[in-house]
Amino acid sequence: MQRTLTLITSVALTWATAAAAPVSERWAGPDADVTHPGTLQVVTGKTPRLVFDLSAIPDGAGIHHASLYCFTSKGAQPTDPVQIFVTVRLDGNDPVWKGKPLALEAPRYESFDATSAVQRWVKDRQANLGLAVARFENFEPERTYLHVVYDGKPRQVPEQVGGVAAAHHDGQTFIRWTEHASYRPPKDKWIWVTKFAHKGDKLADGPGDGAYDMPNHPAVTLRTLRDLQGYALRDKPDMAPHLQDIRPLKRIREVEPIRYRVYRHHERITPANVHQAERIAEVAPLTGLDQGVYQRHHGPEYRRQWEEPSSVIPTYCWDRGRHLSPGKTMYVHTPGKAGKAYYAVTMMRAGTENLASIGEGNSLARSVTEKPAPPKPVLQWIEAPYYSPDTVEGRWYRFWMAPPYTNVPGGSARVGLSVPRKLKQPAPLGIQGLSGSLNVRKALNHPSRTALGLHVEPQLHWLPTLFYNQGRGTLRSINECLVDYYPERYMLRMIRWVMNMYEVDRSKITGGLMHFGLRHPEIFTRMQMGRYTAAYDLRWAPGGPSMPRVLGPKGIKTTRGEDAWTMYSVGGYVNTYPDRDIPFLICISGTGKDGGHTCEFGWQDDPRGWAGLLKARQPFVAAWSCGLPRELGQAFKTIRWGVPIPAFSNGSLDNNPGNGDGADGDFYGCINGWLLWDDGDIVDEADRWETTVFVISSCPEDACTVDVTPRHCRAFKPAAGRTFAWTNTSLSDKREVQSGEVKADRWGRVTLRGVKVTRGRNRLRVTRK
C-alpha cells in the first residue's frame, strides 16, 4: 500500500489574551533554577513532609493542573508502591492523612497528580500542611518540584517557540519547531555532507544532491555541539576514572535552562483551551542532532580515550531525505487511534512556561490526519563502509519507540542495515545487536557482500533481547508491575520490517540473540553463539545484568504468567515449554572454562544451559576449550535447516563439562560433536518419521549410542500417550540392528533410547501402531 504523507505548517494566527491567562510555573527548593526557588520546605521526622509556599498564586485562582515531580537516588526504581498523602492535620510533629495516596501520572510515571491538593490549599491557605511521604524508597526530597498551571497574570514568560510544523506517516507524527536562539548554531558553523564515508565524510558548500540519491545533509561539528552545550571538548587523551571510559564532560559556560512542551488536542490549541489539551512531552534542547555518532580515539584496550573535534554531528530526518536544519528540533508521537489532531509547542525557561501567547508560529492552524500503523525506522543517511565502499551500502535509520515496543514513549534507537549493491534475493540475513557507546559507525565496517546485515541498538545494553520490568526507569514500583516483553516485540518489529523490504532466505538467517532466538525458530533455523562465552542462565552469570534491577525480586511474573527469572535461563525456558521447537544451537566456548571473557561472565551457567537442553531433548551441539570438528562445521554450512531434524541427547561419545566448577569435569570436549544426519531423505508424515544418522568420519570411535528425538516436524505430531514402533537398520549391510516400541510423552515427544549409530549410517524409522 502506498504510504501517504501529510505535511502541516502553521499559518499566521493571533488571539486576544484575556486579563486572566493560563500561567504555568514551578516551585522548588533553594538551589533549583525555577520560577519560585526556595518555596519548598522538607520537614524531617518519622514521616517527612513536603510543604510548598504557594502564596504567589492569587486567592481563588482557578487551578487547572498540578504535578509533583520526584526523584530517587541514581534513578532507582522503587521496590514498593510510593505513598504520598495530603496532610489533613498534625498530631504533634507527625502528619495525619486519610484517603488514597497521590496517583502517578501516565504514561511516563515520573510525576504525581497533585491537582486536588493544590486546589484545596489555594482555596483554604490554612489547610496547606504539605504532603506526607509515608513510603518512598531511595527518595531524594530536596530535588522535588511542583509544577502548577493556574489562571493568573503571566510574569516574565520566555519568548515563544516558532516554526511549528508536523507530518504523519507510518503511524507516527513528527512535530518540528525552531530552537531557542541560544541553541541555534550560527550559519557559518553549519556544514553539509554530500557523502557519508567511514574513510572520511565528503563535505559540500551547501544544499544540493548528494550520494546514493540523497540530498546533502546538514550537520555541525562536535566542536560546535559542545559549545552549544556549554561543555569543554574532551580532545586530550587524559585518563578517565575507569580505564576504558572517557572522562566526564566539564561545564565551562552556563546555558539557558530551556525546555519545550508539546501539546495535542482535538481542537486548535489556544491560550483558552491549552489546559484541556494533552501534554504529550517535555523536550530538552538539541534533540534534533544525532549526538551519539562522534568519533573517539583511544589507545590499546580502549584506554585513554578522547574526542575528535571535527566529527560530523548530523541533524535527524523525519522522512527519507527530509532533514531538520541546524537550530530545529523534533518530537515524535505515536497516536493510539485514528483521527485528526492539532499540535502546539511552548517554551519553558527555568520552570516558567509561556502559555499566554499561543498562536502564530507555535500552534497548528490545520489538523493532522493520523492513522495507527506499525512504526518504521526512518532513514537518516547512507554511508560507504570502510572495507567495502563500492559493494555495500551502510544505511543508518532511527526508530522512535512507544508502547508496546517500550514501556515509556519518546525514546529512539539506532538501526543499521548493510545492503550489498548486487543483492541476490532471496538473500541471507545476519542479525546482531548494535553498541551505541563507542564509534558506532564502525559497526558496519565489515558487512557481507552477499547477505543483508541488520544491526539493532538494544533498549538496555548488556541485556538479552527479551523483557524487563514494566516500571523500569519510572516511579512505578517493582512490586506493582509485571515483567513485559518490550525488547522482544521491538526486535520482531525490526526483523519484519526488513523482511517486508527484501525477500529473505529464511533458512539462512543467522544471529547470536540467544534468548530471543530460542523463542523464534520461525525466524532462526540455527544460531551460533559463544565464541568467547554466552549467558545461558543469567542467574549464574556474574558479568551479566542485575536480575533484581532489571526484572524485580525472585518470583516476579511476566505478563504471560511465567516466572521471569526462570525465563532468563535457557534450561528454564526449554523445560517450561518442552513441546516447543527451538533453533538448532551451535554452542562454542572457545576460551574454555578459565580464559578470556569466561573469567568475566563465569563458566557455571554454560554446563547448566547444556544440561537443560539435554533434559528437554532439544537439538544442539556444544564444544568448550576447543572448536567443533571441521567436518561438522562444514556440514552446517550446507545442510538444509527447513526440514525436520533429530535432537541427540545422552550420547556415549559426549564429554563431561562438569557441574559449573571449573575444576569439575573434562577440561575440554564436546556434546553431540561427532554426530550428523542426512537432510535429503527425511520422511515427515502424520504417522511416520524417518531419518538417517551417522558418526562422522573424523570421529576417533566407529560407533556410539545416543537418544534420538524428532524435532521441527511439520506433519509428524504425535498425540500424548500414542504408541509407535521403531526400527534401526544398518545401511552398510541392510541389517536391522534394533527395534522396539515407544510412547509419546505428555508433550507429544517421541524419544528412541540407546540408538546404535555407526560410521556406516543407520536408518531410523518410526511408525504408528
N, C-alpha and C positions, 0 to 999 in steps of 0.2 A: 504494500500500500504506500502510495506516495506520501511523503511527510509534508505536512502543512506548517507554515511558519508565519506567525503573526508578529508584527512589529508595531509597537505603540510608542509614540513620543508625545511628551506633554506639550500643550499649547498655552498661550498666554491666558491666564485665568486669575482673577482677583476677587477677593471677598472683603466686605467691610467688617472690621473687627469690632465686636460689641464691647461695651465698657468692661464687662466681666468675660475674660477669656480663659481658656484652659491653661493652667500653669503646671509644669512638670519639674519637680525639684527633688533634691536628695539631702538627707540628714545622716550625719555620721559622727565619729569621734574626732578628737582634736587634730590628729595628723592627716586626716583624709582630705583630698582635694575635691570638695563637694560644695554644693550651694550653701549649706548650713553646717560648717565644721564645728566641732566642739559641742554638739547638741545631743550626743549620746552619753549617757552615764551607765556604766556597768556596775551594778550593786552586787557585791560578792556576798556569799553566805552559803547556807546549806542548799538553798535553791537560788541560783543567780537570777538577777532581773536586768532587763534591758529597758531603760527609761529614756525616751526621746522628748526633748523640749520642742514642742510644736507651736510655740507662741507666734511664729512667723505666719501661720495660717490664720486668716481672719475668722473671727467668731461667726459661726453659722455658715461658713463656706461649704459649698457642695463638694463632697469627696467622691471622685469618680473611681479611683483605684489606689491601693497602696500595696506595695510589695516589700517584704522583708528579705534582704539578701544576706545569706550566712555562708561561712567558710569553715573548713576543717584544716587541721594540720596536714600539709603536703597533699591536700586534696583527697584525703582518705574518705572512703565511703563508710557511713555509719553502719554499725552492726545491727542495732535495734532501731525501730522507728523513732524519729526525733519527736519530742513532745515539748511544744512551746505553747503556753496558755496565756490568755489575757488575765491579768491580776485583777480581782474584784475587790479585795480588801487585804489589809496587812494584819497579821497576828504577831505583834511584836515586830521583829525584822523579817519574819517569814511570810512570803506571799501566799495568798489563798486564792484558788481558782475553781471554776466549775465549767461544765460543758466539755466540748471537744477541743483538741489542740488545733493550732493553725494548720491549714491544709497546704501541701506542696502544690505549686503551680506547674501544670503540664505545658508543653511537652519536654522542657529541659530540666525540670525538677531542681532548679538552683535557687528558688525563692519560695517564700510562703505568702499566702494571701492574708494580708493584714487590713483589708478594707474596712470590715465591720469595726475593728478595734479603733482605727483612726477616726472613723465617723463618730463613734461614741465619745472619744476624747475631745474632739473639736466641739461637739455639742455640749459636753459637760467637762470642763477643764479639770475639775477636782477628781474625776474618775480615772485620770491618767496616772495609774500606778505602775505602768510598764508591763512588760511581758516576762512571765516566769519560765525559765528554761529548766524544765523538770528532768529532761533526759536528752543529752546531745553529746555523743562520743567524739572526742578529738576536736571539740568546738573551740574556735578562736574568737571570742566575743568582741575583741577590740577592732576586728575587721568588718563587723556588721554595719550595714547601712539600710536606711529606709527610703524608698522612693515613692512619692505621693503625687498623684495627678488630681488637681482640685480647681475650682472656679476662683479666680482672683485676678490680680493685676500683674502681668508678666514684668519681671525685673531683670535687666542685663542679660537678655537672651542672646545667644550667639547668632551670627549671620546664618541664613538658611541654606540648605543644600540646593543645588541647581542641576539641570541637565538630566532629570529623571526620565528613564525610558524602560520599556520592558518588552520581552519577546518570549513566546511559549512554543516549545517543541519537545516531542518525545516525553510528554508527561511532566515537564518541568518548566517553570517560569524564571527567566533570567532578568533580574531587576538591576539596572545600572544607573550610576549617578556620578557627579563630579566631586572630587575630594575637597576637603577644607584647603584653603590656599597654602597653608604651611606644609601640606603633604603632596603638593604638585611639583614635580621636578621642573626646573626651567627648560624651555625647549632646546636650548643649546646643550643640555645634558641627555636629550633623547638620542638613542641610536636605533638604527634599522638593520635587521638581519635579513639578508637576501638568501642565505643558505646556512642551515644548521649542520655543522660537521664536527665530529669529535676531534679531528686533526686540527681544527681551527675554524670557528664560525666566520663566514664571509659577510662583511657589512656593506651597506649601501648608503647613499647620501640622503635618501628619503623614501617615501612610499613608492610602490611600483610592483611589478611582477617579479616574484622570486622563484626559487627552485621548486620542483615537484608540484607544479600548478597551484602554488600557494602564493599569496601576496607577501611582500616584505613585511616582516613582523617588528612592531615597535618594542623597545626594551630600554632599560637603563643598565648601568654597570653596578657591580656590587658596591663600589666606592660611593656612588650616588645614593644607593639604597641605605647604606649605613649613615650617610649624612642626614637623610630624611628621618631616620630613626633616632638620630642623636647619639649614635654609638661610634666608638673608635673602631677602625679597621683592625682586624687581627692578622696583620700582614708580616709578622715576625715569628720565627719558629721557636717561641718560648715554650717552656714546659708547662703543661696543664696539671691540675691537681691529680688527675689519673693519666697514666702514660699514653693511653690510647684515645684520649679526649682532646678537644680543642678548648683553650681557656675560655672562660665566660666572657660575654660581651660587657664592655665597660662604657657607662654613660658619660659623655663629655659635654652634653648640651641638653637642657630641659626642652621637652617638646610639648605642644599643645595637647591638653587632656581631652581629646575629641573621641566621641563615639557617634555612630549613626543608628537610628531606629527605623525599622521597616514595618509599615502597616499595610493591612489588607482589609478590604470591606466590599460589600455588595453594592455600595453607592460610591459616588465620587467623594473623596475624603476632603473634608473642610475642617476649620477650627471648631465648628459647631458639632461635628459628629465624630471627630478623631478619637474621642474617648470610648466610642462604641465600636471602633474598628479593632480588629485583631492585631496585636503586636506580635509579629512573627519572628523578629530577630533584633539583636543589638550587635552591631558590626564594628570592628576595630578598623582604623585607617590602614592603608597599604595592602589590603587583602586582595587587590586586583593584580598584584605582582606575584609571580611564581618564585618565592624566595628560597626554595629548597634546592635549586639546581646549580648553585655556585660551586666552583672548583676548590677543593682543598689539596694542598701539597702536604706531604708527610715523609718521615723517614722510615727506616725498617720497622715492621710490625706496627705500622700506623702511628709511630711515636712522633713527637714534635710537629704537630700539625699547624698549618697556617693557611689563611685565605688568599685567593687570587683576586686582587682588586678589580681587574678588568673583566671578571666573569660576567657573562650576559645574564641579566635577570629579565626574562620576557614577561609581558602582560598576558593575562588569561584571555582565551577566546570563549565566546558564548555560543558559537557555532563554527563550523569549518570555515576558516579564512576571515571570520568576523571577530576581530580582536578589540580589546579595550585599548584606548590611548593611555599613555602615562598620565597620571593625575585623575584617572577614572577608577572606580571600584565597582563591586558587584556582590549581590547575594542571590542564591539560587533556592527557590521554594518549590517543593513538591506537593501540589494540592491533592487532597484526598478524594475529591469528587468533581464532576464536570460542572461547568457553569461559567459565568462572567464575573470578573473581579477587577477592582480598582486597587492601585498601589500608591503609597506615598512614602517618602523618606524624609526624616527630620534630622537636624543637627543637635547634638548634645555636647556641651562643653563643661567639664568639671561638675557633672551631675545636673546641670541646668539645661533643659530641653526646650527648643523653640517649637511650641505648638500654636503660637499666636499667628504666625504668618505661614499658612499652608495654602498654596495656590500656584502661581506661575513658577514653573521650573521644578517643583518638588512633589506635585500631585498629578497623577494621570487624569487627563480630561476625558479619555475614552477607555473603556474597559478592555481587558484582555480575555479572550476566549480560551478557557482551559479544559483539557481533557485528560483524565488519568491514563497513563500508559507506562509500561516498564521503562525506566530511565535508561539512557545510553551514555557511555563515555563520550566526551566531546573532544574532537581532535584539536590539539594545541599547535603542534608543529611536526615536521618530518625531518629526520636527521640522517646524514650519511654516517654509518658506523665506522669505527676506526679501521678494522681489519677487512671489511668487505664493502667499501664505499660505493662500488659500481654494480654490485649484485643484489644488495639487500637494502630495503628502506626501514629505518627505525622510526616508528610512528608513536608519538607521545600523546596520551589522552589524559583527561581529567574526568573523574566520576564524582558528581556531587550526590552525597548519600542522604537518605532519610529512611525512617522505618518503612518496610520491615528489614532493610539491609543494615541498619544500625539502630542503636537504642535512642539516640539523640539526633535530631535533624541539624543540618547546617554544615557538617564536615565534608571533606572531599579527600579523595585518594588518587594517587598517580597510577596509571596503567600504561605499560609499554607493549607494543606489538611489532615484532620484526616480520617483514614480509619480503620474501625473495622476489626479485624483479620478474623472473621467469617461473613463477609458481605454477606447478602442475597439480591440478585438482582431480580427485580428492587428495588433499595434502596431509602429511603428518602434522601433528601439533604437539609442541612441548609446553608444559605449564609449570611455572615456578613462582615463588614469592619475589618481592622486589624490596630491597632495603632502601629507606629514604634518608639515611643518616650521613653517607659519605660518597660524594661523586656519583650521584645516582645515574647520570647519563652514561657512565661506563657499563651499566648493566646490559646494554645492547651491543657491546663491542664485539662479541663473538657469536653472532647469530648464525643459524643454519642457512645454507644456501639452497636447501630443498624443502625445509619444514617451516611452518609458522611457529613463532615463539611468543607466547603470552606471558607477560610479567606483571603480576598484580601486587600492589602495595598492601600489606596486611593492615587491618584496623589496629591491632596491637602486635608490635614486633616481638619476636620470640614466642608467640602464642600460636599453637596449631589452629588451622582454619576450620573452626568448628563452632564454639559458643562461648558466652561469658554471661555474667550476672546482668539482669535487666537494668539494675540501677548503677552500674559501673560509671564512675565519673560524675555522678549526681549526688543529691542528698537523700535519695530513696535508700532505705536501709537494706542491707543484705538479706535480713530475715523476713522482709515483707515481699521479696522478689523471688522469681524463679530464674533458672539459667536458660537463656534463649539462643537459638541457632542463627544469630545475625551473620557472623562471618561465613557460615555455610551457604546461606541464601545469597550473600554478596558474591562469593566465588562462583556459585552456579549461574548467577546472572551474567558474570563476565564471560564464562565459557559459552553460554548460549548465545551471547551477543556475537562472539567470534564465529560460532557455527552458523549464525544467520547471515553473516557476510561472506563466508567462504564454505566451500564443500570440504569437509574434513573426513579423512580416513579414520574411522573410529577404532580400527584395530591397531592404529599407530599413534595413539595419544599417550604421551609419557609425562611423568612428573613425580616429584617427591613429596607431595602433600598427603602424608600417610593417613592421618586421622580423618581427613576429608575423603580421600580416595577410597578408604575401606567401605564407606557408605555409598559409593557411586561406581559400581562395576559397569554400569551402562555407559560411563564416560571412560574410565580407565580399565582396559583389559588386563594390563600388568603394570606394576610400579616397582621401581628400583630406588632404594634409599639406603643411607647409612654408609657412604663411602668412608666417612670418619666415624660417625656414630648416629644413632637415631633414638628419639624418645618414645619407646614403645609403651611406657607406663609413666605418666608424669608424677604419679605418687611416689616413684622411686628414682626420679631424675633430679639430683640436687642442682644442676645447672639450668633447669627449666624454670618457668614462671611459678610464682607462689599460688598454690591452689586456693587457699583461703581468700586471697585478694582478688583473684580472677573469677572464682566461682562462688565462694562462700564456704561455710563450715561443712564438715563431713555430714552426709545425709541429705544435703540440699538436692532438690529435684529439678529436672529440666521441665520445660513446657510440655514434653511428651510423657512425663511421669517417670522418667528414668532416674537412677542415682547418678548425679552429674560426675562425681569423682570416678566412678566406675567407667563411665563413658570416655574418660580420657586415658583409658587403658585398652591397648589392642586386645589383650586376652579378655578383659571385661566386656568389651563390645561383642566380640565374636561368640562368646559363650552366653551372653544375654540373648543374642539372636542367632543361634546355631543353624537355623534354617536358611539364613540369608547368605547369598554368594558374595565374595569379595574379589577384587582383582588378584591375579597371581602376583605374589610378593617376592621380589628378589632382595634379600636382606643381607647386606655385606657390612661387616665391621672390620674394615681393613686395618685399622690401627690396633685391633685386638683388645685385650682386657685391661691393659695398663699403659696405653700410649695415646698420644695425640689428644683429640677432643674427648676421648673416652674418660680421661682423667678429670676433665671439667664437668661433664654431664653424668658420669657414672656408668658403670658396667652392669649394675644389678638389674636394671629394667630389661636388658636385652634377652637374657635367658628366660625371664618371666614372660616376655612377649611371645617368644617362640614356643614356650610350653603351652601358652594359651591357644596358639594357632594349632598345635598338635592335638590338644584336647578337643577343639572344635572341628577337627578334621578339615582344615582349610588348606588350599594349595599354596605352598611357598617353598623356597629354598633359602638356606642361610649358610654363611661362612664367616669365620672370625679368625683374625691374625693371619689370614691368607686370602687368596682370591678363589673364585669358582674354577673348576676345571675348564680349560679352554674349550673343549668340545661342547660343554654345556652352554657356555657363553655364546658360542657361535650359533648353536641351535636356537637360542632365544631370539636371535635377530631375524630368523626366517620362519619360525613356527607360526601356524595360524592360531590366533587367540580368540576368534569369534565363534569357536565351536566348543563343545563340552571338553573338559579336561579332568584328568584324575588327580585327586589330592592324596599325597603319600603321608603316612604317619607311622611311627614306631618301627622304623627301618633298622635292620640289623647292622647296616653299614654306618649308621649315624654316630657321630662323635658326641661327647657329653659336654655341653657348655658350662655345666655346673649349676649351682644354686644362686648365683649372683655375687658371691665372694670370689674375687679374682684368683684366689689360691685354690678354689674348688673346681673340679672337672678338668677337661683337657685344655691345654694352653691354646691349641689351635685345632681347627677341624671344620666340619660342615654337617648340615642336616639336609637330607634329600639331595645331596650334591652329586650322586652317581647314577641318578635315575632319569629316564626320559620316556616319552610316549610318541606314538606315530599319530600325527594330526590328520592324516589323509584317509584313514579307514575307520573312523569312529562311527558307530551306529547309535542314533538317538531317537528312539521310538517310544510310544506310550508304555509298552510292555516289554521293551528290550533295550539293553545298553551294551555296547561292545567297544573295546579299545585294545590297542597293542602297547605293551610296556616292555622296557628292556634296560639292562645295565649298560652304561656307555663303555666304549672300547678302552678308554684310558683308566678305567677303574682297576685298582690293584686286586680286586676279587672278581671271580667269574659269576657269582650268583649271590642273592640275598633273599631275605624275607621282609615283607612290608605290608601294612594295611592299606587298602585302596578304597577311596570313596568317590563316586561320580559327583562332579560339580559342574556348574554352568550349563545344566541340561535345559533344553528348550521343550522337549516332549516328555522325557522320562521324569515324571513327577510322582513317585510312589506315595500312596496313602499310608498313613501311620498304621503299623501292625500287619501290613500285607507281606505275604511270604514270596520269596523269589528263589529260584535255583540258579546256581552259578557254576561255571567250569573254567579251568585254566589249562589251555592247550599250548604245549611247546611247539613253536613253529619250526624249530630246527629239525625235529623228527616227527612232527604231526601227532604227538602222543599227548593224551590227556593226563596231566600230572596231578590235578586236584579237582574236586567237585564238592558241592555241599548246598545247604540251604541257609538263607539269611532272611531275617525280618526287618522291615523298615522300622526305624525307631519313631518316637512320637513327633519328631520334626520332619519325618519323611526321608531321613538319610539311610542309605544302604551302604554298609561297610563290609568289604571282604577282608577277613582277618588272616594274617600269616601267609599272604600270597607269595609263592616262589617265583622269583624273577631272575632271568639269566641274560647273558650277552646274546644268546641265540633268539631272543624275543619270545614273548608269551602273549597269547591271545586270551583276553578275559571276556566272558560272555555271561550276562545276567538276564534272565527271563522270568516273567511272572508265572507262577504255578497255577 
